[in-house]
């Protein structure tokens, strides 16, 4: 995905995944926070923009977590199934 290419080619402070994961978490929280404001009631455009940002942040975090799992499985192949199960299980609980 495009997010993975961007994080691979443009590291932030020498890190390729963590800053993008943190930024997506902040965007996720801000977008949900915007949706809870009373000003969004009766504003379909604002609600759509907030939902778009929520889904964008979720997509970025999903790609970053998959990238981390892929990196870890290269160095420790015996943990591949456990790591993938952990990520998918956590995603099922959160979503």
C-alpha positions as a Python dict, from the first residue, in 0.01 Angstrom:
ca = {
    (1, 'X'): (0, 0, 0),
    (2, 'X'): (100, 359, -45),
    (3, 'X'): (139, 414, 331),
    (4, 'X'): (405, 144, 354),
    (5, 'X'): (599, 290, 63),
    (6, 'X'): (589, 636, 219),
    (7, 'X'): (704, 506, 558),
    (8, 'X'): (985, 307, 394),
    (9, 'X'): (1114, 595, 185),
    (10, 'X'): (1062, 882, 431),
    (11, 'X'): (1164, 781, 784),
    (12, 'X'): (1095, 1028, 1064),
    (13, 'X'): (1383, 1069, 1311),
    (14, 'X'): (1540, 753, 1171),
    (15, 'X'): (1231, 540, 1245),
    (16, 'X'): (1015, 396, 971),
    (17, 'X'): (705, 265, 1148),
    (18, 'X'): (660, 408, 1497),
    (19, 'X'): (610, 778, 1404),
    (20, 'X'): (351, 689, 1142),
    (21, 'X'): (173, 459, 1385),
    (22, 'X'): (167, 732, 1651),
    (23, 'X'): (48, 990, 1398),
    (24, 'X'): (-233, 760, 1285),
    (25, 'X'): (-337, 704, 1648),
    (26, 'X'): (-350, 1081, 1707),
    (27, 'X'): (-546, 1132, 1386),
    (28, 'X'): (-782, 853, 1490),
    (29, 'X'): (-844, 1017, 1829),
    (30, 'X'): (-885, 1363, 1678),
    (31, 'X'): (-1129, 1239, 1414),
    (32, 'X'): (-1341, 1057, 1672),
    (33, 'X'): (-1322, 1363, 1895),
    (34, 'X'): (-1452, 1578, 1611),
    (35, 'X'): (-1743, 1341, 1560),
    (36, 'X'): (-1847, 1380, 1924),
    (37, 'X'): (-1874, 1759, 1908),
    (38, 'X'): (-2224, 1905, 1915),
    (39, 'X'): (-2133, 2118, 1612),
    (40, 'X'): (-2132, 1805, 1392),
    (41, 'X'): (-2504, 1746, 1448),
    (42, 'X'): (-2685, 1835, 1127),
    (43, 'X'): (-2357, 1881, 939),
    (44, 'X'): (-2333, 1582, 705),
    (45, 'X'): (-2019, 1712, 533),
    (46, 'X'): (-1836, 1741, 864),
    (47, 'X'): (-1952, 1394, 969),
    (48, 'X'): (-1836, 1246, 638),
    (49, 'X'): (-1496, 1417, 671),
    (50, 'X'): (-1459, 1283, 1025),
    (51, 'X'): (-1551, 931, 920),
    (52, 'X'): (-1311, 952, 626),
    (53, 'X'): (-1029, 1048, 863),
    (54, 'X'): (-1122, 768, 1104),
    (55, 'X'): (-1101, 510, 827),
    (56, 'X'): (-782, 660, 686),
    (57, 'X'): (-615, 643, 1028),
    (58, 'X'): (-733, 283, 1073),
    (59, 'X'): (-593, 188, 733),
    (60, 'X'): (-256, 348, 806),
    (61, 'X'): (-226, 178, 1145),
    (62, 'X'): (-324, -158, 994),
    (63, 'X'): (-57, -130, 724),
    (64, 'X'): (207, -20, 977),
    (65, 'X'): (126, -312, 1210),
    (66, 'X'): (140, -558, 921),
    (67, 'X'): (477, -412, 823),
    (68, 'X'): (610, -456, 1176),
    (69, 'X'): (488, -817, 1181),
    (70, 'X'): (656, -881, 845),
    (71, 'X'): (986, -734, 970),
    (72, 'X'): (976, -936, 1291),
    (73, 'X'): (898, -1261, 1111),
    (74, 'X'): (1206, -1219, 893),
    (75, 'X'): (1429, -1207, 1199),
    (76, 'X'): (1231, -1466, 1400),
    (77, 'X'): (1036, -1694, 1163),
    (78, 'X'): (928, -1926, 1444),
    (79, 'X'): (711, -1645, 1587),
    (80, 'X'): (527, -1566, 1263),
    (81, 'X'): (197, -1734, 1346),
    (82, 'X'): (191, -1605, 1703),
    (83, 'X'): (256, -1245, 1595),
    (84, 'X'): (-7, -1255, 1323),
    (85, 'X'): (-259, -1410, 1561),
    (86, 'X'): (-186, -1143, 1820),
    (87, 'X'): (-237, -859, 1571),
    (88, 'X'): (-554, -1009, 1425),
    (89, 'X'): (-692, -1086, 1771),
    (90, 'X'): (-622, -734, 1893),
    (91, 'X'): (-777, -586, 1579),
    (92, 'X'): (-1088, -798, 1635),
    (93, 'X'): (-1122, -668, 1990),
    (94, 'X'): (-1063, -304, 1897),
    (95, 'X'): (-1279, -296, 1587),
}
